[in-house]
Amino acid sequence: MPTVDVSDVLFRGWGPALDAETPDTVTVADHLGVAHLLVTRHALVRQVLADPVTWRPDNALDAVTPIPVAALRVLAGHRFRLPPTLANNSGPSHPGIRALVAEALHPERVAAQRPWLAGLVDERVGRLAAGLDGGATVDLHAGLAADLPLLVLARLVELPDAPVGAVKDFARAALELFWAPLDADRQQALAVEVGRFHRVLRQFAATGGGLAARLRAAGHPPDVVVGALFFLLVAGQETTSQFLTLLLHRLTGEPAVLAGLRAGTVPVTDVVEEGLRLEPPIVTWRRVATADTTLGGTPVRRGTSVVLWLARAGRDPAVVAEPSRFRPGQRGSRRHLAFGAGTHRCVGAHLARMEAAVVVARTAELLTGVEVVRPPWCPDNLTFRMPDTFLVRRAGPRP
């Protein structure tokens, strides 16, 4: 099988390559020349996710750019370790750890947060609307979406008492350190950031309440407690804030959808699902083949790194009637794989959907009649989209 160039595929999996003609599976070389089997079709991606025996998640948190010795020393100095806990755990401890996290994020507990979150969103939307009405340019990422999921998560699981900015900086640094193409100097700087906050996590894991206390009571060792908190802080809130920003941006270009939301003819839940399909914050996920096998007729050798193109699966014409159009409620819209599938399906899916529904319902009026001054920009990353800012201003009188 031919090896294709990495540009616009591995590290920009949300970009133009989504609409290109792509084989069901194709070998792709990364920035270091390492080969990965890229899986592009919905059925095959789901097949891999549903079979954790043949396709193990052991490499899910491996650094895309191997971390050099100097940066490893920094991490070691902070006693940084990532044992198998959630996303990278194929062992017998996974169901128990997952059950405790799922209990903390139970739908009833999530639903109880809705009134509080709605009030907070309304307050922020009011401030942003006043700024727009006064002729200002506002940042919908920083002013609305960036920290909302973290604030909700903190209420559900109890998190370390640290400034919101410090937690967000740590989470973004971790997403970059483990999933971005980097040079050694940047890795060193990120290792300092990640290692420093990991020390805070370790202290909290030993004494904190909420989920940390329940994990300790269940007999899980300190490294596992830290690992679970690490993954929640990185994937449990940062991805949702990314999705909120990406969805808000998409909606500014969908006036008919906004009109339907305002009129009540377009269901909020349909908009959220179509957003997850077209603008997923997690664009790929990894597995490793545990034995010589085949996938969609392609031979796969044991030890092969398999990159599942979740974003491309969401636009598979075999599943979705109009793959590139934002049509809430269309056939196949809800069959996206934004939350994965199988035993490692995102345990926070219900929480993310609730947060997105609240934000969408309360921003349809705000987004009507704005123009984009600066769209969200996402740096190269194998798996995560990391929008920085999203600037808008009032374009004129509202329709």
VENKA-V953931 format. One record per pair of residues at least 6 apart in sequence whose C-alpha atoms are under 7 Angstrom apart, sorted by sequence separation. I is the first residue (numbers start at 0). J is the second residue. D is the distance in Angstrom with one decimal. If there is no record, write none. Layout:
# VENKA-V953931
i = [I	I]
j = [J	J]
d = [D	D]
This chain:
# VENKA-V953931
i = [28	38	131	259	260	292	293	316	338	339	7	27	28	47	130	204	250	260	292	315	338	377	378	8	26	27	85	291	292	314	377	7	26	27	84	256	291	314	320	377	26	27	127	176	214	290	291	320	338	376	377	25	26	290	319	320	375	376	24	25	84	85	289	319	375	24	25	176	211	288	289	318	319	375	24	288	375	23	24	287	288	374	23	205	287	288	373	374	23	172	204	287	373	286	287	372	373	286	371	372	9	123	172	173	204	285	286	371	372	172	204	285	370	371	5	284	285	313	369	370	3	4	5	169	283	284	313	369	370	2	3	4	5	169	201	283	284	369	370	1	2	3	5	200	283	368	369	0	2	282	283	368	59	60	169	282	283	309	368	59	246	282	309	58	368	56	57	367	368	56	57	279	56	57	246	56	245	55	277	242	276	242	241	159	238	159	104	157	103	157	273	103	156	157	273	156	273	276	281	270	269	279	269	273	276	272	272	276	170	275	170	170	271	152	271	271	149	148	268	267	148	148	267	147	267	146	145	144	283	284	144	283	144	282	281	282	261	281	260	261	280	281	140	280	257	103	257	235	239	243	62	63	62	63	64	79	251	61	62	63	64	67	70	74	60	63	64	70	73	77	73	77	79	66	70	74	77	73	77	84	82	82	80	84	85	84	241	82	241	81	241	30	179	180	179	178	179	178	178	59	59	58	59	58	56	57	58	56	57	55	56	54	55	54	55	54	55	53	54	53	53	128	120	124	117	121	109	104	106	101	141	140	140	138	139	138	139	43	138	137	138	136	137	136	137	136	86	135	134	131	131	44	35	36	37	38	39	13	35	36	37	38	39	12	35	36	37	38	35	37	41	39	40	41	39	41	40	48	49	48	49	48	17	45	13	11	10	11	10	10	9]
j = [34	44	137	265	266	298	299	322	344	345	14	34	35	54	137	211	257	267	299	322	345	384	385	16	34	35	93	299	300	322	385	16	35	36	93	265	300	323	329	386	36	37	137	186	224	300	301	330	348	386	387	36	37	301	330	331	386	387	36	37	96	97	301	331	387	37	38	189	224	301	302	331	332	388	38	302	389	38	39	302	303	389	39	221	303	304	389	390	40	189	221	304	390	304	305	390	391	305	390	391	29	143	192	193	224	305	306	391	392	193	225	306	391	392	27	306	307	335	391	392	26	27	28	192	306	307	336	392	393	26	27	28	29	193	225	307	308	393	394	26	27	28	30	225	308	393	394	26	28	308	309	394	86	87	196	309	310	336	395	87	274	310	337	87	397	86	87	397	398	87	88	310	88	89	278	89	278	89	313	279	313	280	280	200	280	203	155	208	155	209	325	156	209	210	326	210	327	332	337	327	327	337	328	332	335	332	333	337	232	337	233	237	352	236	355	356	236	236	356	356	239	240	359	240	360	240	240	240	381	382	243	382	244	382	382	383	363	383	363	364	383	384	244	384	363	210	367	347	351	355	176	177	177	178	179	194	366	177	178	179	180	183	186	190	177	180	181	187	190	194	191	195	197	186	190	194	197	194	198	223	222	223	222	226	227	227	384	226	385	226	386	180	379	380	380	380	381	381	382	284	285	285	286	286	285	286	287	286	287	286	287	286	287	287	288	288	289	288	289	289	290	365	358	362	357	361	350	347	349	346	388	388	389	388	389	389	390	295	390	390	391	390	391	391	392	392	343	392	393	392	393	307	303	304	305	306	307	282	304	305	306	307	308	282	305	306	307	308	306	308	312	311	312	313	312	315	315	339	340	340	341	341	311	340	310	379	379	380	380	381	381]
d = [4.4	6.2	6.9	4.7	6.8	6.0	5.3	5.8	5.8	6.3	6.6	5.6	6.3	6.1	6.8	5.5	6.9	6.8	5.2	6.4	5.1	5.7	6.6	6.2	6.3	5.3	6.2	5.7	6.5	4.6	5.0	6.1	5.6	6.3	6.2	6.9	4.4	6.6	6.8	4.8	4.5	6.5	6.6	6.2	6.2	6.6	4.6	5.7	6.4	5.1	6.9	5.8	5.9	4.2	5.8	6.8	5.0	6.0	6.6	5.3	6.9	6.6	5.2	4.5	6.0	5.5	6.8	6.1	6.2	5.1	6.0	5.3	6.3	5.4	4.6	5.1	4.9	6.1	6.1	5.8	5.4	5.2	5.3	6.7	5.6	6.8	5.8	6.5	5.4	5.7	6.6	4.8	4.9	6.2	5.6	5.2	6.9	5.1	6.1	5.0	6.9	6.2	6.7	6.1	5.8	5.6	6.6	4.5	6.8	6.4	5.7	4.7	5.6	6.7	6.2	5.8	6.0	4.9	6.2	5.6	6.6	6.4	5.8	6.2	6.3	5.2	6.6	5.5	6.2	4.9	5.1	6.3	5.5	5.7	5.8	5.3	6.9	4.4	5.3	6.5	5.2	6.6	6.8	6.0	4.6	6.2	4.9	6.7	6.4	6.2	5.1	5.7	6.5	6.3	6.5	5.2	6.9	5.9	6.5	5.3	5.9	4.8	6.4	6.6	5.2	6.8	4.8	6.7	6.9	5.0	6.4	6.4	6.5	6.7	6.6	6.3	6.3	6.4	6.6	6.4	5.1	5.2	5.9	6.9	5.7	5.9	6.7	6.6	6.3	5.2	6.5	5.9	5.4	6.8	6.9	5.3	5.4	6.6	6.7	5.1	4.9	5.7	5.2	5.6	5.2	6.5	5.7	6.6	6.4	6.0	4.7	6.8	7.0	7.0	6.4	6.4	5.2	5.0	6.3	6.0	6.3	6.1	6.7	6.9	6.3	6.7	5.1	5.4	6.7	6.3	5.9	4.8	6.0	5.3	5.4	6.2	6.3	4.8	6.4	6.7	5.8	6.6	5.6	5.2	5.5	6.7	6.8	6.7	6.0	6.3	7.0	5.9	4.1	5.2	6.9	6.3	6.0	6.5	5.9	6.3	5.7	6.8	6.4	6.0	6.8	6.7	6.3	4.8	6.3	5.3	6.3	6.6	6.5	6.9	5.7	5.1	7.0	7.0	5.9	6.0	6.6	6.3	6.9	6.1	6.7	5.9	6.7	6.4	6.1	5.5	6.2	6.8	6.3	6.9	4.4	5.7	6.0	5.5	6.4	6.9	5.2	6.5	6.4	6.2	6.8	6.9	6.5	4.8	6.9	5.4	6.5	5.5	5.4	5.3	6.5	4.8	6.7	5.9	6.1	5.3	6.6	6.3	6.7	6.9	6.1	6.7	6.0	6.5	6.5	6.0	6.7	5.4	5.4	6.2	5.4	5.2	6.4	6.8	4.5	5.5	6.6	6.3	5.6	5.6	6.4	4.6	6.4	6.4	6.8	5.8	5.6	5.7	6.8	6.2	6.1	6.2	6.7	6.5	5.1	4.7	4.8	5.0	5.3	6.0	5.7	5.9	6.1	5.8	6.5	6.7	4.2	5.8	5.1	6.9	5.9	6.2	6.3	7.0	6.3	5.6	4.6	5.8	5.7	6.6	6.6	5.8	5.0	6.6	4.6	4.4	5.6]
